[in-house]
Amino acid sequence: MDCIFCEIAAGNIPAKKVFEDDDVIAFLDVNPASFGHTLVVPKQHVRNFMEADAATIGKVFGVASALGRVLQEKLGASGMNLLSNAGESAGQTVDHFHIHLIPRYDDRTQEALTLEFGPMDLDLDQVLAKIQH
């Protein structure tokens, strides 16, 4: 296997697992953006969320939702970012669908993530027309 997440799912590479069932594994990110940063990964190899079938999406997002609540409760996070990068231009570095659960804290010393962006000046009718046609 060339995929690190497939290797982790197969048990060939150790990980700090926080959840595992027959279809999904979740483990702490080795390069965390915050205290408790967790990756939720389907065991079956699929490149990104756009290529995953509905059953896989449902399982992965179901685990992410449940784990998000656990992380907030156990770690005292005040919020949570859910992120899935699809494609190199979006920042995907592992070619295997995964969701980042990134706990956020009122005390920003426990995180290194910034998600700042300003609104773009766009003609939304033009954007909608491109999507619909």
ROKE-714488 format. One record per atom (N, C-alpha, C, O, CB): residue number from 1; residue in one letter; atom name; x, y, z. Coordinates in Angstrom, 3 decimals, padded with zeros to 6 digits. Glycine has a CB too. Example, Ala and Ser with C-alpha at 12.3 -4.5 7.8 and 13.67 -1.06 7.14 Angstrom:
REM ROKE-714488
  bakol  kevex  vonu         X         Y         Z
      1      A     N   013.190  -005.690   007.800
      1      A    CA   012.300  -004.500   007.800
      1      A     C   013.200  -003.300   007.800
      1      A     O   014.236  -003.319   008.465
      1      A    CB   011.308  -004.473   009.046
      2      S     N   012.850  -002.250   007.080
      2      S    CA   013.670  -001.060   007.140
      2      S     C   012.900   000.030   007.870
      2      S     O   013.409   001.138   008.039
      2      S    CB   014.084  -000.598   005.725
//
This chain:
REM ROKE-714488
  bakol  kevex  vonu         X         Y         Z
      1      M     N   000.843  -001.197   000.000
      1      M    CA   000.000   000.000   000.000
      1      M     C   000.876   001.244   000.000
      1      M     O   001.918   001.289   000.654
      1      M    CB  -000.952   000.007   001.221
      2      D     N   000.439   002.239  -000.737
      2      D    CA   001.153   003.509  -000.760
      2      D     C   000.454   004.581   000.071
      2      D     O   000.997   005.669   000.265
      2      D    CB   001.306   003.987  -002.184
      3      C     N  -000.737   004.281   000.557
      3      C    CA  -001.534   005.277   001.271
      3      C     C  -001.333   005.128   002.776
      3      C     O  -001.596   004.068   003.344
      3      C    CB  -003.031   005.140   000.911
      4      I     N  -000.868   006.191   003.412
      4      I    CA  -000.603   006.131   004.855
      4      I     C  -001.879   005.868   005.651
      4      I     O  -001.833   005.175   006.668
      4      I    CB   000.044   007.434   005.330
      5      F     N  -003.020   006.410   005.208
      5      F    CA  -004.260   006.176   005.949
      5      F     C  -004.736   004.737   005.791
      5      F     O  -005.290   004.166   006.730
      5      F    CB  -005.351   007.142   005.481
      6      C     N  -004.529   004.139   004.616
      6      C    CA  -004.845   002.716   004.438
      6      C     C  -003.960   001.862   005.336
      6      C     O  -004.416   000.870   005.903
      6      C    CB  -004.670   002.297   002.961
      7      E     N  -002.704   002.245   005.461
      7      E    CA  -001.769   001.518   006.329
      7      E     C  -002.177   001.636   007.797
      7      E     O  -002.094   000.662   008.546
      7      E    CB  -000.335   002.047   006.137
      8      I     N  -002.612   002.814   008.206
      8      I    CA  -003.087   003.004   009.580
      8      I     C  -004.342   002.168   009.807
      8      I     O  -004.458   001.487   010.826
      8      I    CB  -003.373   004.506   009.867
      9      A     N  -005.284   002.217   008.860
      9      A    CA  -006.530   001.455   008.985
      9      A     C  -006.264  -000.047   009.057
      9      A     O  -006.976  -000.774   009.750
      9      A    CB  -007.459   001.763   007.807
     10      A     N  -005.237  -000.512   008.340
     10      A    CA  -004.883  -001.936   008.341
     10      A     C  -004.092  -002.339   009.584
     10      A     O  -003.851  -003.526   009.804
     10      A    CB  -004.078  -002.270   007.097
     11      G     N  -003.690  -001.371   010.392
     11      G    CA  -002.925  -001.660   011.596
     11      G     C  -001.434  -001.801   011.368
     11      G     O  -000.706  -002.255   012.251
     11      G    CB  -003.433  -002.897   012.215
     12      N     N  -000.973  -001.411   010.179
     12      N    CA   000.450  -001.530   009.849
     12      N     C   001.286  -000.353   010.337
     12      N     O   002.505  -000.465   010.473
     12      N    CB   000.613  -001.668   008.364
     13      I     N   000.636   000.767   010.597
     13      I    CA   001.298   001.958   011.127
     13      I     C   000.539   002.360   012.388
     13      I     O  -000.687   002.466   012.355
     13      I    CB   001.333   003.137   010.065
     14      P     N   001.235   002.583   013.489
     14      P    CA   000.535   002.942   014.728
     14      P     C  -000.073   004.340   014.649
     14      P     O   000.428   005.223   013.952
     14      P    CB   001.492   002.861   015.919
     15      A     N  -001.158   004.509   015.380
     15      A    CA  -001.817   005.809   015.476
     15      A     C  -002.460   005.908   016.851
     15      A     O  -002.742   004.896   017.493
     15      A    CB  -002.880   006.003   014.338
     16      K     N  -002.683   007.125   017.287
     16      K    CA  -003.370   007.381   018.555
     16      K     C  -004.872   007.354   018.277
     16      K     O  -005.496   008.399   018.094
     16      K    CB  -002.926   008.763   019.191
     17      K     N  -005.448   006.140   018.246
     17      K    CA  -006.847   005.945   017.867
     17      K     C  -007.795   006.427   018.961
     17      K     O  -007.616   006.122   020.140
     17      K    CB  -007.111   004.472   017.560
     18      V     N  -008.798   007.181   018.546
     18      V    CA  -009.851   007.599   019.469
     18      V     C  -011.168   006.901   019.157
     18      V     O  -012.090   006.925   019.972
     18      V    CB  -010.036   009.115   019.413
     19      F     N  -011.266   006.270   017.966
     19      F    CA  -012.468   005.534   017.575
     19      F     C  -012.098   004.570   016.459
     19      F     O  -011.248   004.860   015.617
     19      F    CB  -013.611   006.503   017.123
     20      E     N  -012.764   003.400   016.473
     20      E    CA  -012.612   002.473   015.357
     20      E     C  -013.795   001.520   015.331
     20      E     O  -014.205   000.990   016.363
     20      E    CB  -011.280   001.689   015.461
     21      D     N  -014.342   001.308   014.127
     21      D    CA  -015.305   000.243   013.902
     21      D     C  -014.928  -000.439   012.590
     21      D     O  -013.806  -000.260   012.116
     21      D    CB  -016.781   000.793   013.867
     22      D     N  -015.821  -001.206   011.997
     22      D    CA  -015.490  -001.939   010.775
     22      D     C  -015.232  -001.032   009.580
     22      D     O  -014.522  -001.418   008.651
     22      D    CB  -016.598  -002.893   010.443
     23      D     N  -015.807   000.179   009.595
     23      D    CA  -015.770   001.042   008.416
     23      D     C  -014.970   002.327   008.568
     23      D     O  -014.500   002.887   007.577
     23      D    CB  -017.140   001.391   008.038
     24      V     N  -014.812   002.796   009.790
     24      V    CA  -014.233   004.122   010.036
     24      V     C  -013.203   004.029   011.160
     24      V     O  -013.365   003.271   012.116
     24      V    CB  -015.342   005.158   010.397
     25      I     N  -012.151   004.814   011.018
     25      I    CA  -011.158   004.950   012.080
     25      I     C  -010.940   006.445   012.326
     25      I     O  -010.970   007.245   011.390
     25      I    CB  -009.806   004.226   011.704
     26      A     N  -010.725   006.808   013.567
     26      A    CA  -010.426   008.202   013.911
     26      A     C  -009.217   008.202   014.834
     26      A     O  -009.116   007.389   015.753
     26      A    CB  -011.658   008.912   014.590
     27      F     N  -008.306   009.126   014.573
     27      F    CA  -007.066   009.187   015.344
     27      F     C  -006.583   010.621   015.434
     27      F     O  -006.957   011.472   014.626
     27      F    CB  -005.980   008.293   014.713
     28      L     N  -005.743   010.877   016.434
     28      L    CA  -005.193   012.215   016.622
     28      L     C  -004.244   012.557   015.480
     28      L     O  -003.429   011.733   015.067
     28      L    CB  -004.465   012.320   017.976
     29      D     N  -004.361   013.780   014.978
     29      D    CA  -003.481   014.263   013.909
     29      D     C  -002.069   014.437   014.472
     29      D     O  -001.890   015.025   015.538
     29      D    CB  -004.011   015.612   013.306
     30      V     N  -001.064   013.921   013.747
     30      V    CA   000.323   014.034   014.226
     30      V     C   000.868   015.452   014.075
     30      V     O   001.894   015.789   014.665
     30      V    CB   001.223   013.056   013.469
     31      N     N   000.189   016.278   013.292
     31      N    CA   000.552   017.694   013.141
     31      N     C  -000.662   018.541   013.512
     31      N     O  -001.259   019.181   012.646
     31      N    CB   001.034   018.012   011.675
     32      P     N  -001.029   018.549   014.788
     32      P    CA  -002.298   019.159   015.177
     32      P     C  -002.332   020.677   015.051
     32      P     O  -001.350   021.372   015.311
     32      P    CB  -002.612   018.786   016.576
     33      A     N  -003.504   021.164   014.640
     33      A    CA  -003.755   022.599   014.592
     33      A     C  -004.357   023.090   015.902
     33      A     O  -004.421   024.294   016.150
     33      A    CB  -004.682   022.940   013.423
     34      S     N  -004.798   022.155   016.739
     34      S    CA  -005.320   022.517   018.055
     34      S     C  -005.249   021.301   018.968
     34      S     O  -004.989   020.183   018.522
     34      S    CB  -006.779   023.048   017.954
     35      F     N  -005.484   021.538   020.240
     35      F    CA  -005.499   020.481   021.243
     35      F     C  -006.688   019.565   020.964
     35      F     O  -007.839   019.983   021.099
     35      F    CB  -005.573   021.074   022.688
     36      G     N  -006.415   018.313   020.573
     36      G    CA  -007.476   017.361   020.272
     36      G     C  -007.794   017.202   018.797
     36      G     O  -008.730   016.483   018.448
     36      G    CB  -008.698   017.762   020.977
     37      H     N  -007.036   017.858   017.919
     37      H    CA  -007.246   017.768   016.464
     37      H     C  -007.279   016.295   016.055
     37      H     O  -006.304   015.568   016.246
     37      H    CB  -006.120   018.535   015.679
     38      T     N  -008.393   015.870   015.499
     38      T    CA  -008.639   014.463   015.186
     38      T     C  -009.004   014.299   013.717
     38      T     O  -009.705   015.134   013.147
     38      T    CB  -009.755   013.896   016.078
     39      L     N  -008.525   013.217   013.109
     39      L    CA  -008.874   012.873   011.731
     39      L     C  -009.865   011.716   011.749
     39      L     O  -009.666   010.729   012.457
     39      L    CB  -007.602   012.503   010.902
     40      V     N  -010.931   011.844   010.969
     40      V    CA  -011.935   010.792   010.821
     40      V     C  -011.818   010.279   009.391
     40      V     O  -011.961   011.047   008.439
     40      V    CB  -013.400   011.318   011.139
     41      V     N  -011.556   008.970   009.238
     41      V    CA  -011.136   008.405   007.958
     41      V     C  -011.922   007.128   007.652
     41      V     O  -012.013   006.247   008.507
     41      V    CB  -009.621   008.115   007.967
     42      P     N  -012.491   007.012   006.446
     42      P    CA  -013.078   005.716   006.081
     42      P     C  -011.959   004.704   005.854
     42      P     O  -010.903   005.050   005.322
     42      P    CB  -013.974   005.842   004.806
     43      K     N  -012.188   003.467   006.252
     43      K    CA  -011.157   002.445   006.052
     43      K     C  -011.002   002.086   004.574
     43      K     O  -009.905   001.765   004.117
     43      K    CB  -011.493   001.189   006.860
     44      Q     N  -012.098   002.142   003.841
     44      Q    CA  -012.038   001.880   002.399
     44      Q     C  -011.407   003.090   001.714
     44      Q     O  -011.790   004.229   001.983
     44      Q    CB  -013.467   001.582   001.812
     45      H     N  -010.451   002.846   000.838
     45      H    CA  -009.766   003.951   000.168
     45      H     C  -010.694   004.635  -000.830
     45      H     O  -011.248   004.001  -001.728
     45      H    CB  -008.500   003.447  -000.543
     46      V     N  -010.846   005.913  -000.653
     46      V    CA  -011.543   006.781  -001.603
     46      V     C  -010.826   008.118  -001.532
     46      V     O  -010.470   008.575  -000.446
     46      V    CB  -013.103   006.919  -001.275
     47      R     N  -010.610   008.749  -002.681
     47      R    CA  -009.732   009.921  -002.732
     47      R     C  -010.252   011.130  -001.975
     47      R     O  -009.485   011.791  -001.274
     47      R    CB  -009.505   010.305  -004.144
     48      N     N  -011.531   011.434  -002.099
     48      N    CA  -012.072   012.618  -001.432
     48      N     C  -013.576   012.482  -001.281
     48      N     O  -014.161   011.517  -001.774
     48      N    CB  -011.722   013.902  -002.215
     49      F     N  -014.208   013.427  -000.612
     49      F    CA  -015.637   013.329  -000.329
     49      F     C  -016.488   013.352  -001.586
     49      F     O  -017.599   012.822  -001.580
     49      F    CB  -016.057   014.447   000.580
     50      M     N  -016.001   013.949  -002.658
     50      M    CA  -016.787   014.005  -003.889
     50      M     C  -016.809   012.666  -004.612
     50      M     O  -017.687   012.423  -005.439
     50      M    CB  -016.237   015.075  -004.811
     51      E     N  -015.853   011.797  -004.310
     51      E    CA  -015.793   010.475  -004.928
     51      E     C  -016.352   009.379  -004.020
     51      E     O  -016.461   008.226  -004.435
     51      E    CB  -014.361   010.147  -005.301
     52      A     N  -016.702   009.728  -002.803
     52      A    CA  -017.243   008.750  -001.852
     52      A     C  -018.726   008.524  -002.120
     52      A     O  -019.439   009.442  -002.526
     52      A    CB  -017.027   009.223  -000.395
     53      D     N  -019.185   007.292  -001.889
     53      D    CA  -020.614   007.019  -002.047
     53      D     C  -021.369   007.527  -000.816
     53      D     O  -020.772   007.870   000.204
     53      D    CB  -020.868   005.496  -002.260
     54      A     N  -022.697   007.563  -000.942
     54      A    CA  -023.529   008.131   000.121
     54      A     C  -023.375   007.373   001.437
     54      A     O  -023.395   007.982   002.507
     54      A    CB  -024.992   008.130  -000.303
     55      A     N  -023.220   006.050   001.370
     55      A    CA  -023.069   005.262   002.598
     55      A     C  -021.783   005.639   003.331
     55      A     O  -021.782   005.780   004.554
     55      A    CB  -023.071   003.755   002.276
     56      T     N  -020.696   005.802   002.588
     56      T    CA  -019.420   006.188   003.202
     56      T     C  -019.519   007.576   003.815
     56      T     O  -019.075   007.799   004.941
     56      T    CB  -018.282   006.147   002.164
     57      I     N  -020.099   008.500   003.073
     57      I    CA  -020.286   009.865   003.592
     57      I     C  -021.084   009.824   004.894
     57      I     O  -020.717   010.469   005.877
     57      I    CB  -021.010   010.762   002.543
     58      G     N  -022.173   009.064   004.892
     58      G    CA  -023.016   008.974   006.083
     58      G     C  -022.274   008.424   007.282
     58      G     O  -022.408   008.935   008.394
     58      G    CB  -024.215   008.117   005.801
     59      K     N  -021.487   007.374   007.055
     59      K    CA  -020.739   006.771   008.163
     59      K     C  -019.682   007.723   008.701
     59      K     O  -019.560   007.901   009.913
     59      K    CB  -020.082   005.465   007.714
     60      V     N  -018.921   008.332   007.806
     60      V    CA  -017.831   009.216   008.236
     60      V     C  -018.387   010.456   008.946
     60      V     O  -017.885   010.846   010.000
     60      V    CB  -016.968   009.638   007.022
     61      F     N  -019.422   011.071   008.367
     61      F    CA  -019.982   012.260   009.005
     61      F     C  -020.715   011.908   010.298
     61      F     O  -020.745   012.716   011.226
     61      F    CB  -020.930   012.975   008.045
     62      G     N  -021.305   010.718   010.371
     62      G    CA  -021.936   010.275   011.613
     62      G     C  -020.918   010.155   012.738
     62      G     O  -021.162   010.604   013.859
     62      G    CB  -022.640   008.937   011.404
     63      V     N  -019.774   009.546   012.432
     63      V    CA  -018.704   009.430   013.425
     63      V     C  -018.172   010.817   013.786
     63      V     O  -017.933   011.108   014.957
     63      V    CB  -017.558   008.531   012.894
     64      A     N  -017.988   011.668   012.778
     64      A    CA  -017.477   013.019   013.032
     64      A     C  -018.406   013.795   013.964
     64      A     O  -017.943   014.493   014.867
     64      A    CB  -017.304   013.782   011.710
     65      S     N  -019.702   013.674   013.747
     65      S    CA  -020.664   014.372   014.593
     65      S     C  -020.580   013.883   016.037
     65      S     O  -020.523   014.685   016.969
     65      S    CB  -022.084   014.183   014.053
     66      A     N  -020.574   012.574   016.212
     66      A    CA  -020.501   012.012   017.563
     66      A     C  -019.177   012.362   018.244
     66      A     O  -019.158   012.736   019.417
     66      A    CB  -020.676   010.489   017.513
     67      L     N  -018.080   012.240   017.509
     67      L    CA  -016.770   012.556   018.090
     67      L     C  -016.632   014.041   018.396
     67      L     O  -015.998   014.416   019.383
     67      L    CB  -015.653   012.120   017.145
     68      G     N  -017.215   014.877   017.569
     68      G    CA  -017.181   016.311   017.835
     68      G     C  -017.782   016.635   019.192
     68      G     O  -017.243   017.441   019.950
     68      G    CB  -017.921   017.072   016.745
     69      R     N  -018.910   015.992   019.486
     69      R    CA  -019.541   016.204   020.796
     69      R     C  -018.641   015.701   021.927
     69      R     O  -018.508   016.355   022.962
     69      R    CB  -020.909   015.492   020.855
     70      V     N  -018.028   014.539   021.722
     70      V    CA  -017.124   013.983   022.743
     70      V     C  -015.934   014.907   022.975
     70      V     O  -015.578   015.190   024.118
     70      V    CB  -016.628   012.582   022.324
     71      L     N  -015.320   015.377   021.889
     71      L    CA  -014.158   016.259   022.022
     71      L     C  -014.520   017.544   022.751
     71      L     O  -013.769   018.008   023.609
     71      L    CB  -013.577   016.588   020.647
     72      Q     N  -015.675   018.121   022.412
     72      Q    CA  -016.088   019.340   023.106
     72      Q     C  -016.268   019.083   024.597
     72      Q     O  -015.794   019.852   025.433
     72      Q    CB  -017.388   019.885   022.505
     73      E     N  -016.951   018.004   024.916
     73      E    CA  -017.230   017.712   026.325
     73      E     C  -015.958   017.363   027.100
     73      E     O  -015.716   017.921   028.171
     73      E    CB  -018.230   016.563   026.432
     74      K     N  -015.156   016.460   026.578
     74      K    CA  -013.989   015.957   027.311
     74      K     C  -012.831   016.948   027.358
     74      K     O  -012.082   016.986   028.334
     74      K    CB  -013.514   014.672   026.688
     75      L     N  -012.684   017.754   026.302
     75      L    CA  -011.540   018.667   026.227
     75      L     C  -011.891   020.102   026.595
     75      L     O  -011.006   020.950   026.705
     75      L    CB  -010.958   018.639   024.843
     76      G     N  -013.171   020.374   026.783
     76      G    CA  -013.584   021.718   027.151
     76      G     C  -013.527   022.716   026.010
     76      G     O  -013.395   023.918   026.237
     76      G    CB  -012.743   022.203   028.260
     77      A     N  -013.626   022.220   024.786
     77      A    CA  -013.620   023.118   023.627
     77      A     C  -014.916   023.918   023.590
     77      A     O  -015.974   023.422   023.978
     77      A    CB  -013.436   022.320   022.306
     78      S     N  -014.827   025.150   023.125
     78      S    CA  -016.012   026.000   023.031
     78      S     C  -016.615   025.985   021.632
     78      S     O  -017.713   026.501   021.422
     78      S    CB  -015.665   027.424   023.423
     79      G     N  -015.900   025.394   020.673
     79      G    CA  -016.381   025.301   019.299
     79      G     C  -015.634   024.205   018.566
     79      G     O  -014.752   023.553   019.125
     79      G    CB  -016.220   026.645   018.566
     80      M     N  -016.000   024.009   017.301
     80      M    CA  -015.397   022.937   016.513
     80      M     C  -015.415   023.334   015.041
     80      M     O  -016.436   023.786   014.522
     80      M    CB  -016.148   021.587   016.733
     81      N     N  -014.272   023.161   014.374
     81      N    CA  -014.225   023.283   012.915
     81      N     C  -014.199   021.888   012.322
     81      N     O  -013.495   021.006   012.815
     81      N    CB  -012.985   024.113   012.448
     82      L     N  -014.966   021.692   011.265
     82      L    CA  -014.970   020.457   010.500
     82      L     C  -014.462   020.818   009.117
     82      L     O  -014.996   021.721   008.472
     82      L    CB  -016.403   019.788   010.450
     83      L     N  -013.438   020.122   008.660
     83      L    CA  -012.774   020.494   007.416
     83      L     C  -012.418   019.249   006.624
     83      L     O  -011.918   018.271   007.180
     83      L    CB  -011.514   021.331   007.697
     84      S     N  -012.680   019.287   005.312
     84      S    CA  -012.225   018.218   004.425
     84      S     C  -011.700   018.861   003.152
     84      S     O  -012.453   019.483   002.404
     84      S    CB  -013.377   017.197   004.112
     85      N     N  -010.420   018.709   002.914
     85      N    CA  -009.791   019.268   001.721
     85      N     C  -009.906   018.265   000.580
     85      N     O  -009.633   017.079   000.764
     85      N    CB  -008.302   019.630   001.992
     86      A     N  -010.308   018.733  -000.592
     86      A    CA  -010.443   017.862  -001.764
     86      A     C  -009.627   018.457  -002.900
     86      A     O  -010.028   019.443  -003.517
     86      A    CB  -011.944   017.694  -002.183
     87      G     N  -008.490   017.853  -003.166
     87      G    CA  -007.616   018.328  -004.229
     87      G     C  -006.445   019.118  -003.690
     87      G     O  -006.513   019.736  -002.627
     87      G    CB  -008.392   019.171  -005.204
     88      E     N  -005.376   019.080  -004.451
     88      E    CA  -004.140   019.747  -004.032
     88      E     C  -004.337   021.246  -003.834
     88      E     O  -003.804   021.821  -002.885
     88      E    CB  -003.042   019.507  -005.056
     89      S     N  -005.101   021.886  -004.728
     89      S    CA  -005.307   023.335  -004.609
     89      S     C  -006.100   023.703  -003.359
     89      S     O  -006.058   024.847  -002.909
     89      S    CB  -006.025   023.865  -005.842
     90      A     N  -006.826   022.731  -002.798
     90      A    CA  -007.579   022.955  -001.565
     90      A     C  -006.774   022.587  -000.327
     90      A     O  -007.256   022.734   000.796
     90      A    CB  -008.869   022.161  -001.590
     91      G     N  -005.556   022.112  -000.528
     91      G    CA  -004.699   021.780   000.595
     91      G     C  -004.686   020.309   000.980
     91      G     O  -004.156   019.953   002.033
     91      G    CB  -005.107   022.571   001.758
     92      Q     N  -005.267   019.437   000.136
     92      Q    CA  -005.250   018.004   000.451
     92      Q     C  -003.838   017.462   000.283
     92      Q     O  -003.250   017.561  -000.794
     92      Q    CB  -006.243   017.223  -000.453
     93      T     N  -003.299   016.889   001.354
     93      T    CA  -001.931   016.364   001.313
     93      T     C  -001.886   014.842   001.355
     93      T     O  -000.872   014.245   000.995
     93      T    CB  -001.129   016.924   002.467
     94      V     N  -002.968   014.210   001.788
     94      V    CA  -003.077   012.749   001.758
     94      V     C  -004.237   012.415   000.837
     94      V     O  -005.356   012.885   001.045
     94      V    CB  -003.291   012.138   003.204
     95      D     N  -003.976   011.605  -000.180
     95      D    CA  -004.963   011.305  -001.218
     95      D     C  -005.940   010.217  -000.752
     95      D     O  -006.115   009.191  -001.411
     95      D    CB  -004.255   010.865  -002.515
     96      H     N  -006.565   010.469   000.391
     96      H    CA  -007.545   009.553   000.988
     96      H     C  -008.515   010.444   001.757
     96      H     O  -008.100   011.225   002.614
     96      H    CB  -006.857   008.449   001.938
     97      F     N  -009.795   010.330   001.455
     97      F    CA  -010.826   011.140   002.097
     97      F     C  -010.678   011.102   003.618
     97      F     O  -010.543   010.036   004.218
     97      F    CB  -012.224   010.652   001.687
     98      H     N  -010.705   012.271   004.218
     98      H    CA  -010.692   012.372   005.670
     98      H     C  -011.281   013.707   006.099
     98      H     O  -011.274   014.687   005.355
     98      H    CB  -009.263   012.209   006.219
     99      I     N  -011.780   013.710   007.304
     99      I    CA  -012.339   014.917   007.904
     99      I     C  -011.455   015.314   009.081
     99      I     O  -011.089   014.482   009.912
     99      I    CB  -013.824   014.695   008.360
    100      H     N  -011.125   016.587   009.133
    100      H    CA  -010.430   017.144   010.291
    100      H     C  -011.485   017.644   011.274
    100      H     O  -012.348   018.442   010.908
    100      H    CB  -009.446   018.301   009.872
    101      L     N  -011.419   017.185   012.498
    101      L    CA  -012.189   017.770   013.590
    101      L     C  -011.203   018.602   014.396
    101      L     O  -010.275   018.067   015.004
    101      L    CB  -012.906   016.663   014.485
    102      I     N  -011.410   019.908   014.397
    102      I    CA  -010.453   020.816   015.023
    102      I     C  -011.159   021.571   016.152
    102      I     O  -011.869   022.546   015.909
    102      I    CB  -009.850   021.810   013.975
    103      P     N  -010.954   021.109   017.384
    103      P    CA  -011.568   021.808   018.509
    103      P     C  -011.051   023.249   018.598
    103      P     O  -009.880   023.527   018.344
    103      P    CB  -011.288   021.057   019.826
    104      R     N  -011.963   024.149   018.965
    104      R    CA  -011.601   025.556   019.138
    104      R     C  -011.850   025.951   020.585
    104      R     O  -012.742   025.420   021.247
    104      R    CB  -012.407   026.472   018.165
    105      Y     N  -011.050   026.889   021.059
    105      Y    CA  -011.062   027.258   022.468
    105      Y     C  -011.130   028.772   022.619
    105      Y     O  -010.566   029.519   021.820
    105      Y    CB  -009.822   026.705   023.182
    106      D     N  -011.835   029.209   023.664
    106      D    CA  -011.837   030.637   023.976
    106      D     C  -010.418   031.094   024.294
    106      D     O  -010.024   032.208   023.951
    106      D    CB  -012.787   030.943   025.164
    107      D     N  -009.660   030.227   024.949
    107      D    CA  -008.248   030.475   025.234
    107      D     C  -007.457   030.033   024.002
    107      D     O  -007.172   028.844   023.853
    107      D    CB  -007.768   029.711   026.540
    108      R     N  -007.108   030.944   023.138
    108      R    CA  -006.474   030.629   021.854
    108      R     C  -005.071   030.037   021.982
    108      R     O  -004.470   029.670   020.972
    108      R    CB  -006.407   031.869   021.016
    109      T     N  -004.529   029.935   023.212
    109      T    CA  -003.193   029.347   023.361
    109      T     C  -003.199   027.849   023.078
    109      T     O  -002.133   027.248   022.945
    109      T    CB  -002.658   029.601   024.768
    110      Q     N  -004.371   027.239   022.982
    110      Q    CA  -004.470   025.805   022.725
    110      Q     C  -004.670   025.488   021.243
    110      Q     O  -004.994   024.351   020.898
    110      Q    CB  -005.610   025.217   023.530
    111      E     N  -004.486   026.463   020.371
    111      E    CA  -004.697   026.223   018.948
    111      E     C  -003.767   027.077   018.107
    111      E     O  -003.302   028.133   018.535
    111      E    CB  -006.146   026.501   018.569
    112      A     N  -003.506   026.593   016.897
    112      A    CA  -002.625   027.308   015.973
    112      A     C  -003.318   027.550   014.637
    112      A     O  -002.655   027.820   013.636
    112      A    CB  -001.322   026.524   015.758
    113      L     N  -004.632   027.456   014.614
    113      L    CA  -005.394   027.565   013.376
    113      L     C  -005.986   028.957   013.240
    113      L     O  -006.571   029.488   014.184
    113      L    CB  -006.503   026.508   013.326
    114      T     N  -005.832   029.537   012.076
    114      T    CA  -006.520   030.785   011.766
    114      T     C  -007.318   030.570   010.491
    114      T     O  -006.794   030.062   009.500
    114      T    CB  -005.514   031.977   011.613
    115      L     N  -008.572   030.952   010.521
    115      L    CA  -009.447   030.838   009.355
    115      L     C  -010.038   032.209   009.071
    115      L     O  -011.227   032.448   009.283
    115      L    CB  -010.574   029.777   009.585
    116      E     N  -009.206   033.084   008.598
    116      E    CA  -009.663   034.438   008.335
    116      E     C  -009.812   034.649   006.838
    116      E     O  -008.918   034.321   006.057
    116      E    CB  -008.693   035.470   008.934
    117      F     N  -010.940   035.194   006.456
    117      F    CA  -011.147   035.558   005.066
    117      F     C  -012.174   036.672   005.016
    117      F     O  -013.028   036.800   005.894
    117      F    CB  -011.599   034.337   004.221
    118      G     N  -012.073   037.463   003.980
    118      G    CA  -013.027   038.536   003.785
    118      G     C  -013.934   038.201   002.619
    118      G     O  -013.606   037.334   001.809
    118      G    CB  -012.310   039.871   003.550
    119      P     N  -015.052   038.862   002.523
    119      P    CA  -015.967   038.579   001.422
    119      P     C  -015.396   039.040   000.082
    119      P     O  -014.685   040.041   000.000
    119      P    CB  -017.312   039.249   001.672
    120      M     N  -015.726   038.284  -000.963
    120      M    CA  -015.318   038.651  -002.321
    120      M     C  -016.429   039.476  -002.959
    120      M     O  -017.608   039.282  -002.663
    120      M    CB  -015.002   037.383  -003.180
    121      D     N  -016.050   040.377  -003.819
    121      D    CA  -017.016   041.182  -004.556
    121      D     C  -017.401   040.397  -005.810
    121      D     O  -016.702   040.458  -006.821
    121      D    CB  -016.431   042.604  -004.919
    122      L     N  -018.509   039.663  -005.742
    122      L    CA  -018.933   038.802  -006.838
    122      L     C  -020.358   039.118  -007.259
    122      L     O  -021.170   039.578  -006.456
    122      L    CB  -018.817   037.335  -006.439
    123      D     N  -020.649   038.868  -008.518
    123      D    CA  -022.014   038.916  -009.023
    123      D     C  -022.610   037.527  -008.793
    123      D     O  -022.338   036.600  -009.555
    123      D    CB  -022.063   039.335  -010.556
    124      L     N  -023.419   037.382  -007.750
    124      L    CA  -023.950   036.073  -007.386
    124      L     C  -024.872   035.497  -008.449
    124      L     O  -024.966   034.277  -008.586
    124      L    CB  -024.687   036.166  -006.079
    125      D     N  -025.560   036.362  -009.214
    125      D    CA  -026.395   035.861  -010.312
    125      D     C  -025.534   035.182  -011.374
    125      D     O  -025.934   034.165  -011.941
    125      D    CB  -027.211   037.012  -010.942
    126      Q     N  -024.360   035.738  -011.645
    126      Q    CA  -023.439   035.144  -012.616
    126      Q     C  -022.915   033.795  -012.110
    126      Q     O  -022.810   032.837  -012.876
    126      Q    CB  -022.262   036.104  -012.899
    127      V     N  -022.592   033.731  -010.839
    127      V    CA  -022.124   032.475  -010.251
    127      V     C  -023.224   031.418  -010.332
    127      V     O  -022.970   030.280  -010.727
    127      V    CB  -021.684   032.687  -008.779
    128      L     N  -024.444   031.797  -009.959
    128      L    CA  -025.572   030.872  -009.995
    128      L     C  -025.835   030.375  -011.411
    128      L     O  -026.113   029.193  -011.613
    128      L    CB  -026.823   031.539  -009.434
    129      A     N  -025.750   031.263  -012.384
    129      A    CA  -025.971   030.867  -013.782
    129      A     C  -024.941   029.830  -014.226
    129      A     O  -025.292   028.884  -014.931
    129      A    CB  -025.910   032.100  -014.707
    130      K     N  -023.692   029.986  -013.831
    130      K    CA  -022.648   029.008  -014.187
    130      K     C  -022.921   027.650  -013.545
    130      K     O  -022.702   026.611  -014.167
    130      K    CB  -021.259   029.520  -013.755
    131      I     N  -023.394   027.661  -012.314
    131      I    CA  -023.675   026.408  -011.617
    131      I     C  -024.862   025.689  -012.248
    131      I     O  -024.849   024.467  -012.393
    131      I    CB  -023.946   026.669  -010.131
    132      Q     N  -025.877   026.446  -012.619
    132      Q    CA  -027.112   025.844  -013.114
    132      Q     C  -027.060   025.451  -014.583
    132      Q     O  -027.927   024.708  -015.045
    132      Q    CB  -028.242   026.786  -012.902
    133      H     N  -026.079   025.922  -015.323
    133      H    CA  -026.047   025.608  -016.766
    133      H     C  -024.808   024.901  -017.178
    133      H     O  -024.645   024.576  -018.355
    133      H    CB  -026.179   026.847  -017.576
//
